[in-house]
Every structure is written in C-alpha cells, then in structure tokens.
C-alpha cells in the first residue's frame, strides 16, 4: 500500500489519465490494468479511478479515430488502403456497416484498442455508431476496478482508544 500510495502521489490522477490515454491510443502491447490496482490500493476511490480511466480510454478512442482518418490523407496511407480495398473488395463495405461492432468487441477483449480505433477512422466507420462503441471499455474497466482492493488496515494489537488510535489505558483493580 505504501508503494501504491507513493506512485499515485507522484503521478496523480493526471498521470493515471495519461497512462490510460497512451495505452489505449497508441498501438502497442502494454496495458494500464496494473495502474487500476495501484490507484485503488493507493487510496484513490473506486468511482474516481473508474471515471478517470473511462475518460482516458474514451479520449484515446476518439484520438485513434482521428489518427486513422488522417492516415488516409498521407500518400502511403492512402496507397495502403487502396491495396487493401483492391485485394479485399468487401472490407471497406464491411467496415462501414459493421466496423463499430468490431470496435465494441475490441474494447471488451484483451487486444490493443488503438488498432481497432485507427482502422475504424481510416475506413470512416459511421461516427455516431463509433461514439457508442468507444464506450465499450467501460464495462471492462469497471470489472478491474471492482476486483481491486483498497489499502489494507494494519491489524490492531490489543485495545485502542477509538478517538486517537492510542493504546487504551490499563486499569488494574486491586482488592484488599
């Protein structure tokens, strides 16, 4: 708990948000799930951890969609998608019709979300459907937050005064 509290004291909620944003926004194999456990163990409330992580993940999904859209404006990106469309002519139509479902499934599965969001943006998945699918990470985050344990209380040795936590005075009765 001390290490978790020190980490959260150092990175704070902005660091948690940024970690989630980077992990879900850039195609890479690392996850932010351990930080959920660290944040809760470091005495950050579960609702706060949930909200910060959902907002970070959703922001990353939106940024990923924008990145995918902008990749198409590059010559190499447009050429890649032209080759994909030529080799697999059903893919653009499939992505337009069912791409949001794919993003939603990717959000629930242990795969990099950025791959799905960048692809959705590059194939211009219907944006309102994408907005809904981008929330697919929320149930997964909720499960990890609920499974997290907060800081452990030290076991109490003997009687203590409830107000101060100091050892209670010992009264000895001597009969004569």
C-alpha positions in Angstrom: 0.0 0.0 0.0 2.9 2.4 0.7 4.4 1.9 -2.8 1.0 2.3 -4.4 0.4 5.5 -2.4 3.8 6.8 -3.4 3.2 6.0 -7.1 -0.2 7.7 -7.0 1.2 10.6 -5.1 3.8 11.0 -7.8 1.7 10.6 -10.9 -1.7 11.7 -9.5 -4.9 11.5 -11.5 -3.4 13.3 -14.5 -0.7 10.6 -14.7 -3.4 7.9 -14.5 -5.4 9.6 -17.3 -2.3 10.0 -19.4 -1.2 6.4 -18.9 -4.6 5.1 -20.0 -4.7 7.5 -22.9 -1.3 6.4 -24.2 -2.0 2.7 -23.6 -5.4 2.8 -25.5 -4.4 5.5 -28.0 -1.1 4.1 -29.5 -0.9 0.7 -31.0 1.3 -1.2 -28.5 1.1 -4.4 -26.4 1.1 -2.9 -22.9 -1.9 -2.4 -20.6 -2.8 0.1 -17.9 -4.7 -2.5 -15.8 -2.0 -2.8 -13.2 -2.4 1.0 -12.6 -6.0 0.5 -11.8 -5.0 -1.8 -8.9 -2.2 0.6 -7.9 -4.6 3.6 -7.8 -7.2 1.8 -5.7 -4.5 0.4 -3.4 -3.0 3.9 -3.2 -6.3 5.1 -1.6 -7.9 6.7 -4.7 -11.7 6.0 -4.5 -13.0 3.4 -6.9 -15.5 5.7 -8.6 -12.7 8.2 -9.2 -10.4 5.5 -10.7 -13.3 4.3 -12.9 -14.1 7.8 -14.2 -10.5 8.8 -14.9 -9.8 5.5 -16.7 -13.1 5.6 -18.8 -12.4 9.3 -19.8 -8.8 8.5 -20.7 -9.8 5.4 -22.7 -12.7 7.2 -24.5 -10.4 10.2 -25.3 -7.9 7.7 -26.7 -10.6 6.1 -28.9 -11.6 9.5 -30.3 -7.9 10.4 -30.9 -7.4 7.0 -32.6 -10.4 7.6 -34.9 -8.9 11.0 -35.9 -5.5 9.4 -36.4 -7.0 6.8 -38.7 -8.8 9.4 -40.7 -5.6 11.5 -41.1 -3.6 8.5 -42.2 -5.7 8.3 -45.3 -4.5 11.9 -46.2 -0.9 10.6 -46.4 0.1 9.1 -49.8 1.5 6.0 -48.2 -1.7 5.6 -46.0 -4.0 6.1 -48.9 -2.0 3.7 -51.1 -2.1 1.0 -48.3 -5.9 1.3 -48.0 -6.3 1.2 -51.8 -4.3 -2.0 -51.9 -6.4 -3.5 -49.1 -9.6 -2.4 -50.9 -8.4 -3.9 -54.2 -7.2 -7.2 -52.7 -10.2 -7.5 -50.3 -13.1 -5.5 -52.0 -15.6 -6.5 -49.3 -13.6 -4.9 -46.5 -14.5 -1.2 -46.9 -18.2 -2.0 -47.1 -17.9 -4.4 -44.1 -16.1 -1.8 -42.1 -18.7 0.9 -42.9 -21.6 -1.4 -42.0 -20.1 -3.4 -39.1 -16.9 -1.6 -38.1 -18.5 -0.1 -34.9 -19.3 -3.7 -33.7 -15.7 -4.6 -34.3 -14.6 -1.6 -32.2 -17.0 -2.6 -29.4 -15.7 -6.1 -29.4 -12.1 -5.0 -29.4 -12.9 -2.7 -26.5 -14.1 -5.7 -24.4 -11.3 -8.1 -25.5 -7.6 -8.0 -24.3 -6.3 -6.6 -27.5 -4.9 -3.1 -28.2 -7.9 -0.8 -28.7 -5.8 1.6 -30.9 -5.7 -1.0 -33.7 -9.5 -1.0 -33.9 -10.0 2.7 -33.5 -7.3 3.7 -36.0 -8.7 1.2 -38.5 -12.3 2.5 -37.9 -11.1 6.0 -38.6 -9.3 5.1 -41.7 -12.3 3.3 -43.1 -14.6 6.1 -41.9 -16.9 4.0 -39.8 -20.2 5.8 -39.1 -19.1 8.2 -36.4 -22.3 8.1 -34.2 -22.0 4.3 -34.1 -18.3 4.6 -33.3 -19.1 7.0 -30.4 -21.2 4.4 -28.8 -18.7 1.6 -29.5 -16.0 3.6 -27.9 -17.7 3.3 -24.6 -17.1 -0.5 -24.8 -14.1 -0.2 -22.5 -16.2 1.0 -19.6 -17.5 -2.5 -18.5 -14.0 -3.9 -18.7 -12.6 -1.1 -16.6 -15.5 -1.5 -14.1 -14.6 -5.2 -13.6 -11.0 -4.4 -12.9 -11.9 -1.5 -10.5 -14.4 -3.7 -8.6 -11.8 -6.5 -8.3 -9.3 -4.1 -6.8 -8.7 -4.0 -3.1 -8.1 -0.7 -1.3 -5.3 -0.1 1.2 -5.1 -2.7 4.0 -5.6 -1.7 7.6 -2.8 -2.7 10.0 -4.0 -5.4 12.4 -4.8 -3.9 15.8 -2.8 -5.2 18.7 -4.7 -5.0 21.9 -7.3 -2.4 22.9 -7.0 1.0 21.4 -8.8 4.3 22.1 -11.3 4.8 19.2 -10.8 8.5 19.0 -7.0 8.7 18.8 -5.9 5.2 18.0 -3.6 5.3 21.0 -3.4 2.3 23.3 -6.2 2.5 25.9 -5.1 3.0 29.5 -5.0 -0.2 31.5 -6.9 -0.1 34.7 -5.9 -2.5 37.4 -8.3 -3.2 40.2 -6.7 -4.4 43.4 -9.0 -5.8 46.1 -7.9 -5.8 49.7 
